[in-house]
Amino acid sequence: MQTATEQQSFCGRKFTAKEVSLIQEVVETCAGLSRLELAHTVCELLEWKRPGGGLKARECRDFLVRLESQGVLTLPGKKLCGSSTPRKLILPAEQGQVHSQLSGSVEQFAPLDVELVETRQQRQLFRKLLSRYHYLGYAMPYGARLQYLIYVSRPRREVVGCVQFSSPAWRIKVRDQWIGWNDATRKLRLQHIVNNSRLLVVARIRNLASMALSGVLKRLRADWLRQYGMDPWLVETLVDRQRFYGGCYRAANWTILGETSGRGRMDRTHKRHGAQVKTVLVYPLVKNARGRLTIGG
């Protein structure tokens, strides 16, 4: 495979040798992703967008194919794309509105039933709940992802929560310092980290969030390994400190590492420092997770 030593031009955009090298790193590191998922990841990292803000995923996918033809990288085999049917608009719920009328202590409804989202119907329900009741709404996460629906079975079966995991943040200063890896090691082992990118409860049931997290984490490692062929050792999450304390994570013995700079992944011009500070927490899925990430365990 060739080393990225020259800049590239494609569809009116010039890519520096450093950016091409980053694209190589994404393709090599994100094992198990489809070509479209890789294209979304690259567009996110390089801010390759249309005037209206949408990602130039189609152009990026074509660019990746060209780089492959030049011997710069090797793409995964082609996969069938999903439906191109326009999505329906889902209006957000009014403040304070919840999906379920159940209330009380989680012990009254235990055990919870955790279902991996696999069918079209499950995906539609997951998207609807996130779109209506999560303050960030629903957006297709870049890179790898697994989504779960949380159900109770009494007094009747109904969904009470959603949990989503996706590809890890490319760089988080406090996380990377805590792990203690260098750039070369991070490149090799970053995909052994999974990001808990969404957590939503839609019923006023005490301690529901922490029990839902616990139930999902018991199966996450096996599900992720089966789906993507990569064994996750550590889960990370970022909690918006202006909105949440993160009590369910703290109660479940997640480790608090510190805070982000507040810039966000897409602030490549360093103009948003402190604008959206988040608390960084991690949870090991295996013994000596930090050691495995630094020395390969």
HUGISUL-V974688 format. One record per residue. N is the residue number from 1. RES is the residue in three letters. SS is DSSP state (a for helix, b for strand, c for the rest). PSI is psi in whole degrees, 0 to 359 (999 if undefined). BURIAL is + if it has 16 or more other ideal C-beta (glycine too) atoms within 10 Angstrom, else -. Layout:
BEGIN
n->[N:N]
res->[RES:RES]
ss->[SS:SS]
psi->[PSI:PSI]
burial->[BURIAL:BURIAL]
END
This chain:
BEGIN
n->[1:2:3:4:5:6:7:8:9:10:11:12:13:14:15:16:17:18:19:20:21:22:23:24:25:26:27:28:29:30:31:32:33:34:35:36:37:38:39:40:41:42:43:44:45:46:47:48:49:50:51:52:53:54:55:56:57:58:59:60:61:62:63:64:65:66:67:68:69:70:71:72:73:74:75:76:77:78:79:80:81:82:83:84:85:86:87:88:89:90:91:92:93:94:95:96:97:98:99:100:101:102:103:104:105:106:107:108:109:110:111:112:113:114:115:116:117:118:119:120:121:122:123:124:125:126:127:128:129:130:131:132:133:134:135:136:137:138:139:140:141:142:143:144:145:146:147:148:149:150:151:152:153:154:155:156:157:158:159:160:161:162:163:164:165:166:167:168:169:170:171:172:173:174:175:176:177:178:179:180:181:182:183:184:185:186:187:188:189:190:191:192:193:194:195:196:197:198:199:200:201:202:203:204:205:206:207:208:209:210:211:212:213:214:215:216:217:218:219:220:221:222:223:224:225:226:227:228:229:230:231:232:233:234:235:236:237:238:239:240:241:242:243:244:245:246:247:248:249:250:251:252:253:254:255:256:257:258:259:260:261:262:263:264:265:266:267:268:269:270:271:272:273:274:275:276:277:278:279:280:281:282:283:284:285:286:287:288:289:290:291:292:293:294:295:296:297]
res->[MET:GLN:THR:ALA:THR:GLU:GLN:GLN:SER:PHE:CYS:GLY:ARG:LYS:PHE:THR:ALA:LYS:GLU:VAL:SER:LEU:ILE:GLN:GLU:VAL:VAL:GLU:THR:CYS:ALA:GLY:LEU:SER:ARG:LEU:GLU:LEU:ALA:HIS:THR:VAL:CYS:GLU:LEU:LEU:GLU:TRP:LYS:ARG:PRO:GLY:GLY:GLY:LEU:LYS:ALA:ARG:GLU:CYS:ARG:ASP:PHE:LEU:VAL:ARG:LEU:GLU:SER:GLN:GLY:VAL:LEU:THR:LEU:PRO:GLY:LYS:LYS:LEU:CYS:GLY:SER:SER:THR:PRO:ARG:LYS:LEU:ILE:LEU:PRO:ALA:GLU:GLN:GLY:GLN:VAL:HIS:SER:GLN:LEU:SER:GLY:SER:VAL:GLU:GLN:PHE:ALA:PRO:LEU:ASP:VAL:GLU:LEU:VAL:GLU:THR:ARG:GLN:GLN:ARG:GLN:LEU:PHE:ARG:LYS:LEU:LEU:SER:ARG:TYR:HIS:TYR:LEU:GLY:TYR:ALA:MET:PRO:TYR:GLY:ALA:ARG:LEU:GLN:TYR:LEU:ILE:TYR:VAL:SER:ARG:PRO:ARG:ARG:GLU:VAL:VAL:GLY:CYS:VAL:GLN:PHE:SER:SER:PRO:ALA:TRP:ARG:ILE:LYS:VAL:ARG:ASP:GLN:TRP:ILE:GLY:TRP:ASN:ASP:ALA:THR:ARG:LYS:LEU:ARG:LEU:GLN:HIS:ILE:VAL:ASN:ASN:SER:ARG:LEU:LEU:VAL:VAL:ALA:ARG:ILE:ARG:ASN:LEU:ALA:SER:MET:ALA:LEU:SER:GLY:VAL:LEU:LYS:ARG:LEU:ARG:ALA:ASP:TRP:LEU:ARG:GLN:TYR:GLY:MET:ASP:PRO:TRP:LEU:VAL:GLU:THR:LEU:VAL:ASP:ARG:GLN:ARG:PHE:TYR:GLY:GLY:CYS:TYR:ARG:ALA:ALA:ASN:TRP:THR:ILE:LEU:GLY:GLU:THR:SER:GLY:ARG:GLY:ARG:MET:ASP:ARG:THR:HIS:LYS:ARG:HIS:GLY:ALA:GLN:VAL:LYS:THR:VAL:LEU:VAL:TYR:PRO:LEU:VAL:LYS:ASN:ALA:ARG:GLY:ARG:LEU:THR:ILE:GLY:GLY]
ss->[c:c:c:c:c:c:c:b:b:b:c:c:b:b:b:c:a:a:a:a:a:a:a:a:a:a:a:a:a:c:c:c:c:c:a:a:a:a:a:a:a:a:a:a:a:a:c:c:b:c:c:c:c:c:b:c:a:a:a:a:a:a:a:a:a:a:a:a:a:c:c:c:c:c:c:c:c:c:c:c:c:c:c:c:c:c:c:c:c:c:c:c:c:c:c:c:c:c:c:c:c:c:b:b:b:a:a:a:c:c:c:c:b:b:b:b:c:c:c:a:a:a:a:a:a:a:a:a:a:a:a:a:a:c:c:c:c:c:c:c:c:c:c:c:b:b:b:b:b:b:b:b:c:c:c:c:c:b:b:b:b:b:b:b:b:b:b:c:c:c:c:c:a:a:a:a:a:a:a:c:c:c:a:a:a:a:a:a:a:a:a:a:b:b:b:b:b:b:b:b:b:c:c:b:b:b:c:a:a:a:a:a:a:a:a:a:a:a:a:a:a:a:a:a:a:a:a:a:c:c:c:c:c:b:b:b:b:b:b:b:c:c:c:c:c:c:a:a:a:a:a:c:c:c:b:b:b:b:b:c:c:c:c:c:c:c:c:c:c:c:c:c:c:c:c:c:c:b:b:b:b:b:b:b:c:c:c:c:a:a:a:a:a:a:a:c:c]
psi->[138:152:140:103:350:154:158:151:137:129:43:4:138:132:124:164:326:321:322:322:321:320:317:316:319:312:320:323:322:69:140:354:151:170:321:319:320:319:317:319:314:316:319:311:322:3:46:98:163:165:327:356:348:152:145:60:321:314:320:321:320:323:320:320:319:318:324:319:336:357:14:329:170:120:157:165:158:145:156:137:159:185:145:13:133:142:146:146:131:116:140:150:157:153:131:347:139:161:317:147:2:146:165:202:147:333:334:340:354:153:152:152:120:122:129:132:116:328:164:319:318:318:320:319:316:312:319:315:315:318:323:323:350:137:338:352:199:133:140:117:145:151:207:157:147:140:145:145:137:126:153:157:351:147:348:163:124:155:138:359:165:140:135:139:143:185:149:160:140:314:133:119:311:326:313:325:321:318:317:25:160:179:322:316:321:318:321:327:7:323:5:3:141:141:124:92:345:139:122:131:139:28:150:69:122:135:16:318:314:322:324:316:314:317:321:318:336:335:352:315:313:319:317:317:318:322:320:357:20:130:113:137:338:141:137:159:157:123:125:108:341:341:324:151:335:32:324:327:317:319:334:15:30:150:127:121:336:210:155:170:342:4:320:160:329:1:78:351:6:42:353:25:126:2:330:69:136:146:132:125:150:157:124:137:347:165:142:46:318:320:321:323:334:325:359:354:999]
burial->[-:-:-:+:-:-:-:+:-:+:-:-:-:-:+:-:-:-:+:+:-:+:+:+:+:+:+:-:+:+:-:-:+:+:+:+:+:+:+:+:+:+:+:+:+:+:-:+:-:-:-:-:-:-:+:+:+:-:+:+:+:-:+:+:-:-:+:-:-:-:-:+:+:-:+:-:-:-:-:-:-:-:-:-:-:-:-:-:-:-:-:-:-:-:-:-:-:-:+:+:-:+:-:-:-:+:-:-:+:-:-:+:-:+:-:+:+:-:-:-:-:+:-:-:-:+:+:-:+:+:+:+:+:+:-:-:-:+:-:-:+:+:+:+:+:+:+:+:+:+:-:+:-:-:-:-:-:+:+:+:+:+:+:+:+:+:+:+:+:+:-:+:-:+:+:+:-:+:+:-:+:-:-:-:+:+:-:-:+:+:+:+:+:+:+:+:+:+:+:+:+:+:+:-:+:-:-:+:+:+:+:+:+:-:+:+:+:-:-:+:+:-:+:+:-:-:-:+:-:+:-:+:+:+:+:+:+:+:+:-:-:-:-:-:-:+:-:+:+:-:-:-:-:+:-:-:+:-:+:+:+:-:+:-:-:-:-:-:-:-:-:-:-:-:-:+:-:+:+:+:+:+:+:+:+:-:-:-:+:+:-:+:+:+:-:-:-]
END
